[in-house]
Amino acid sequence: MAWQPIEDISSSWQSLASSELPPLVTVWNEQAERLRASGEFKVFMERLRREIAIETGIIERLYNIDRGITRLLIEQGINEALIPHGATDRPVKQVVSLIRDQETAIEGLFDFVGGQRNLSTSYIKQLHQVLTQNQQYTEALVPSTGEIVRVSLIMGDWKRLPNNPMRPDGIIDEYCPPEQVASEMDRLIELHHQHRNQQIPPEVESAWLHHRFTQIHPFQDGNGRVARCIASLVFIQAGWFPLVLTRDDRADYIAALEQADQGNLSKLIALFAKSQKLAFIRSLGLSEQVLSESRRTQVIIASIAEKLKQNQSASIQERSRKVEYFASKLFEIASNRSQDVANEIKLSVQNLFDDADAFIISAPVGDSRSYYHRYQIVETAKQLRYFANLRNHNYHSWIQLVINIGISTTILLSFHVLGHEYRGLLVCSACAYHRDNAEDGERNISDIQALTDSPFQFSYADEEGNLTERFKQWLEDVIVTGLEYWNKSL
């Protein structure tokens, strides 16, 4: 791919913005102050930073770490003693140093935003210096021979030689020539400041800034790490969360960057928006019981009084009524579509199996069976890392699509409250599982699997027409994934 000077964002950038994020941000902005004051939110952010710090090195293939050890490091902190022999493919001390460099860089982003500074080329060089301070060498291609050699890494300054990598198929990706890096970086910063004045949505600007930076590739090595940091900076300046991309996102991330190279930023924007959505959902699901590290009595009492006041306010009741009205509409859509699928299944197999059957069972809000299937719903929420609030006085409804062909397979949709406090935010989760006959006559539940990578969230701040279209698309993905789950059991 031949290098081209960076281009400004498309004039039709409004069409690239996420429709899911604005309603979620509205709910977040109303609760952010209380959540940020809680001890649990502080722990959540510490773990989020550790996850980013670990996973970014894995994405860049600086090292690899076993998933179980990764989770342990996220939960307990970056500590050499927690990494047993064989859990990583590099010396443990080196891996820990690289992770801590990334963690320091992320913490520095928050300090940068707190100081109300504007992004500059000098700060980008400073970021690179921090990120690479424990990386002495990098690899370079000798054009004349095609040989890969190890060379000393230039830290905190622009590249002095071309760094055009060769793909496995022999195609060379050409980045900005060294002599033009300074002018291209100046233009990148200038356009970014213009975009901030235009109030381009964070997910759009973050993706644009990240991609154009990678097109320039101004450093000898470490460009991916710096790109994700400056993408995070856009989100942090908006009061959102740093960008979280994991090893599981790597294939989608690379594919999205390649599409962006062809002029289509939509996949990269969608990937970044998905990262923010998951962070919002997980943070809004945090318990507010730990209000401060000191847990002073007056702080707790004042918080309880404020909570009671808010619970009694007409605005909270009105928001609840509105989001529950939306839930009833989505429940009807899901019921009708599930029934259509059940009918299609029965029609397709009626001449093949005498006892084949497919049907739906549902419990709308207020139904005496609304408390059923708690185990499956909670297990699904655990897989998706959020808290499913199924308390009896809260909104809950569900739909089952049961397929009795071969082993009994169930697709379960559940509408319920996300988080410990009900503030007008509901979700729909989707899972599939099998039931088989046990010796005592009971039917055992097995192999519960979430059918999406996050629940479908909606709030009082949504617009009905957009919400229903968004839900229909999500529901179709759920049905396809659920049928694939059933197919594997046959």
Backbone hydrogen bonds, N-H to C=O, Kabsch-Sander energy under -0.5 kcal/mol:
donor,donor_aa,acceptor,acceptor_aa,energy
13,W,10,S,-1.1
15,S,12,S,-1.4
16,L,13,W,-1.5
17,A,13,W,-0.6
17,A,14,Q,-1.0
24,L,20,E,-1.1
25,V,21,L,-3.0
26,T,22,P,-2.0
27,V,23,P,-1.7
28,W,24,L,-2.4
29,N,25,V,-3.2
30,E,26,T,-1.3
31,Q,27,V,-1.0
31,Q,28,W,-0.9
32,A,28,W,-2.2
35,L,31,Q,-2.4
36,R,32,A,-3.2
37,A,33,E,-1.1
38,S,35,L,-1.7
39,G,290,V,-2.0
40,E,290,V,-0.8
42,K,38,S,-1.4
43,V,39,G,-2.0
44,F,40,E,-2.6
45,M,41,F,-2.6
46,E,42,K,-2.1
47,R,43,V,-2.4
48,L,44,F,-2.3
49,R,45,M,-2.4
50,R,46,E,-1.9
51,E,47,R,-2.4
52,I,48,L,-2.3
53,A,49,R,-2.5
54,I,50,R,-2.3
55,E,51,E,-2.8
56,T,52,I,-2.3
57,G,53,A,-0.7
57,G,54,I,-0.5
58,I,54,I,-1.1
59,I,55,E,-2.6
60,E,56,T,-1.8
61,R,58,I,-0.9
62,L,57,G,-2.8
63,Y,57,G,-0.8
66,D,87,A,-2.2
70,T,66,D,-2.4
71,R,67,R,-2.4
72,L,68,G,-1.8
73,L,69,I,-2.6
74,I,70,T,-2.2
75,E,71,R,-2.3
76,Q,72,L,-2.7
77,G,73,L,-2.1
79,N,77,G,-0.9
82,L,79,N,-1.7
83,I,80,E,-1.8
87,A,84,P,-1.9
89,D,64,N,-1.0
95,V,91,P,-2.3
96,V,92,V,-2.7
97,S,93,K,-1.9
98,L,94,Q,-2.2
99,I,95,V,-2.3
100,R,96,V,-2.5
101,D,97,S,-1.9
102,Q,98,L,-1.8
103,E,99,I,-2.4
104,T,100,R,-2.5
105,A,101,D,-2.0
106,I,102,Q,-2.1
107,E,103,E,-2.3
108,G,104,T,-2.1
109,L,105,A,-1.2
110,F,106,I,-1.2
111,D,107,E,-1.6
112,F,108,G,-2.5
113,V,109,L,-2.4
114,G,110,F,-2.6
115,G,111,D,-1.7
116,Q,113,V,-1.9
117,R,112,F,-1.7
124,I,120,S,-1.8
125,K,121,T,-2.1
126,Q,122,S,-1.9
127,L,123,Y,-2.5
128,H,124,I,-2.1
129,Q,125,K,-2.1
130,V,126,Q,-2.1
131,L,127,L,-2.7
132,T,128,H,-1.7
133,Q,130,V,-0.8
135,Q,132,T,-2.3
136,Q,134,N,-0.5
138,T,151,V,-2.5
140,A,149,V,-2.7
142,V,147,E,-3.0
145,T,142,V,-0.9
146,G,142,V,-3.4
147,E,142,V,-0.6
149,V,140,A,-3.0
149,V,147,E,-0.6
151,V,138,T,-3.0
153,L,136,Q,-2.7
155,M,153,L,-0.7
159,K,218,P,-3.0
167,R,165,P,-0.5
167,R,171,I,-3.3
170,G,167,R,-2.2
173,D,165,P,-2.5
173,D,171,I,-0.5
174,E,1,M,-2.8
174,E,172,I,-0.7
175,Y,173,D,-0.6
176,C,215,Q,-0.9
176,C,216,I,-0.6
180,Q,177,P,-2.0
181,V,177,P,-0.6
181,V,178,P,-1.1
184,E,180,Q,-2.1
185,M,181,V,-2.8
186,D,182,A,-2.0
187,R,183,S,-1.9
188,L,184,E,-2.3
189,I,185,M,-2.3
190,E,186,D,-2.2
191,L,187,R,-2.6
192,H,188,L,-2.3
193,H,189,I,-2.2
194,Q,190,E,-1.7
195,H,191,L,-2.4
196,R,192,H,-1.9
197,N,193,H,-1.7
198,Q,194,Q,-1.6
199,Q,195,H,-0.6
199,Q,196,R,-0.8
200,I,195,H,-1.9
204,V,201,P,-0.6
205,E,201,P,-2.6
206,S,202,P,-2.9
207,A,203,E,-1.3
208,W,204,V,-2.4
209,L,205,E,-2.9
210,H,206,S,-2.3
211,H,207,A,-2.5
212,R,208,W,-2.7
213,F,209,L,-2.0
214,T,210,H,-2.1
215,Q,211,H,-1.9
216,I,212,R,-1.6
217,H,213,F,-2.8
226,V,222,G,-2.0
227,A,223,N,-2.8
228,R,224,G,-2.1
229,C,225,R,-1.6
230,I,226,V,-2.5
231,A,227,A,-1.8
232,S,228,R,-2.1
233,L,229,C,-2.0
234,V,230,I,-1.3
235,F,231,A,-1.3
236,I,232,S,-2.8
237,Q,233,L,-2.5
238,A,234,V,-1.0
239,G,236,I,-1.6
240,W,235,F,-2.9
245,L,243,L,-0.6
249,D,246,T,-1.6
250,R,246,T,-0.5
250,R,247,R,-0.9
253,Y,249,D,-2.9
254,I,250,R,-2.6
255,A,251,A,-2.3
256,A,252,D,-2.4
257,L,253,Y,-2.1
258,E,254,I,-2.2
259,Q,255,A,-2.0
260,A,256,A,-2.1
261,D,257,L,-1.9
262,Q,258,E,-0.8
262,Q,259,Q,-0.7
263,G,260,A,-1.9
264,N,259,Q,-2.3
265,L,263,G,-0.7
269,I,265,L,-2.5
270,A,266,S,-2.5
271,L,267,K,-2.2
272,F,268,L,-2.3
273,A,269,I,-2.7
274,K,270,A,-2.2
275,S,271,L,-1.7
276,Q,272,F,-1.9
277,K,273,A,-2.6
278,L,274,K,-2.2
279,A,275,S,-1.7
280,F,276,Q,-2.7
281,I,277,K,-2.6
282,R,278,L,-2.4
283,S,279,A,-2.3
284,L,280,F,-2.7
285,G,281,I,-1.1
286,L,283,S,-1.4
291,L,289,Q,-1.2
299,V,296,R,-0.5
300,I,296,R,-1.8
301,I,297,T,-2.7
302,A,298,Q,-2.3
303,S,299,V,-2.0
304,I,300,I,-2.5
305,A,301,I,-2.6
306,E,302,A,-2.1
307,K,303,S,-2.4
308,L,304,I,-2.7
309,K,305,A,-2.1
310,Q,306,E,-2.4
311,N,307,K,-2.6
312,Q,308,L,-1.6
313,S,309,K,-0.6
313,S,310,Q,-0.8
317,Q,313,S,-1.6
318,E,314,A,-2.6
319,R,315,S,-2.4
320,S,316,I,-2.3
321,R,317,Q,-2.3
322,K,318,E,-2.2
323,V,319,R,-2.5
324,E,320,S,-2.2
325,Y,321,R,-1.8
326,F,322,K,-2.0
327,A,323,V,-2.0
328,S,324,E,-2.0
329,K,325,Y,-1.7
330,L,326,F,-2.4
331,F,327,A,-2.7
332,E,328,S,-1.8
333,I,329,K,-2.1
334,A,330,L,-2.7
335,S,331,F,-2.5
336,N,332,E,-2.4
337,R,333,I,-2.3
338,S,334,A,-2.5
339,Q,335,S,-2.3
340,D,336,N,-2.1
341,V,337,R,-2.2
342,A,338,S,-2.4
343,N,339,Q,-2.4
344,E,340,D,-2.2
345,I,341,V,-2.4
346,K,342,A,-2.3
347,L,343,N,-2.4
348,S,344,E,-1.8
349,V,345,I,-1.3
350,Q,346,K,-1.0
352,L,349,V,-1.9
353,F,349,V,-1.8
357,D,404,N,-1.0
359,F,402,V,-2.1
361,I,400,Q,-1.9
363,A,398,W,-2.7
367,D,364,P,-2.2
370,S,367,D,-1.8
372,Y,369,R,-2.3
374,R,371,Y,-0.6
377,I,373,H,-2.1
378,V,374,R,-3.0
379,E,375,Y,-2.3
380,T,376,Q,-2.1
381,A,377,I,-2.2
382,K,378,V,-2.2
383,Q,379,E,-1.9
384,L,380,T,-1.7
385,R,381,A,-0.5
385,R,382,K,-0.8
386,Y,381,A,-2.0
388,A,386,Y,-0.6
389,N,387,F,-0.7
389,N,417,V,-2.6
390,L,388,A,-0.9
394,N,391,R,-1.9
397,S,415,F,-1.8
398,W,363,A,-1.8
399,I,413,L,-2.4
400,Q,361,I,-3.6
401,L,411,I,-2.7
402,V,359,F,-3.0
402,V,400,Q,-0.6
403,I,409,T,-3.3
404,N,357,D,-2.8
404,N,402,V,-0.6
405,I,403,I,-1.0
405,I,407,I,-0.5
408,S,435,R,-0.9
409,T,403,I,-2.5
410,T,433,Y,-2.7
411,I,401,L,-2.5
412,L,410,T,-0.5
412,L,431,C,-2.9
413,L,399,I,-2.9
414,S,429,S,-2.1
415,F,397,S,-3.1
416,H,414,S,-0.6
416,H,427,V,-2.3
417,V,389,N,-1.0
417,V,395,Y,-0.6
418,L,425,L,-1.2
419,G,387,F,-2.7
423,R,421,E,-0.8
426,L,458,F,-2.5
427,V,416,H,-2.6
428,C,456,F,-2.2
429,S,414,S,-2.5
431,C,412,L,-2.0
432,A,449,Q,-2.1
433,Y,410,T,-1.9
434,H,446,S,-2.6
435,R,408,S,-2.2
436,D,444,N,-1.8
438,A,442,E,-3.5
441,G,438,A,-1.6
444,N,436,D,-2.5
444,N,442,E,-0.6
446,S,434,H,-2.3
449,Q,432,A,-2.6
451,L,430,A,-2.6
456,F,428,C,-2.7
457,Q,455,P,-0.7
458,F,426,L,-2.6
460,Y,424,G,-1.2
462,D,459,S,-1.8
467,L,463,E,-2.7
468,T,464,E,-2.6
469,E,465,G,-1.6
470,R,466,N,-2.3
471,F,467,L,-2.5
472,K,468,T,-2.4
473,Q,469,E,-1.9
474,W,470,R,-2.0
475,L,471,F,-3.2
476,E,472,K,-2.1
477,D,473,Q,-1.7
478,V,474,W,-2.1
479,I,475,L,-2.6
480,V,476,E,-2.4
481,T,477,D,-2.4
482,G,478,V,-2.8
483,L,479,I,-2.6
484,E,480,V,-2.0
485,Y,481,T,-1.9
486,W,482,G,-2.2
487,N,483,L,-2.7
488,K,484,E,-1.7
489,S,485,Y,-0.6
489,S,486,W,-1.4
490,L,486,W,-0.5
490,L,487,N,-1.1
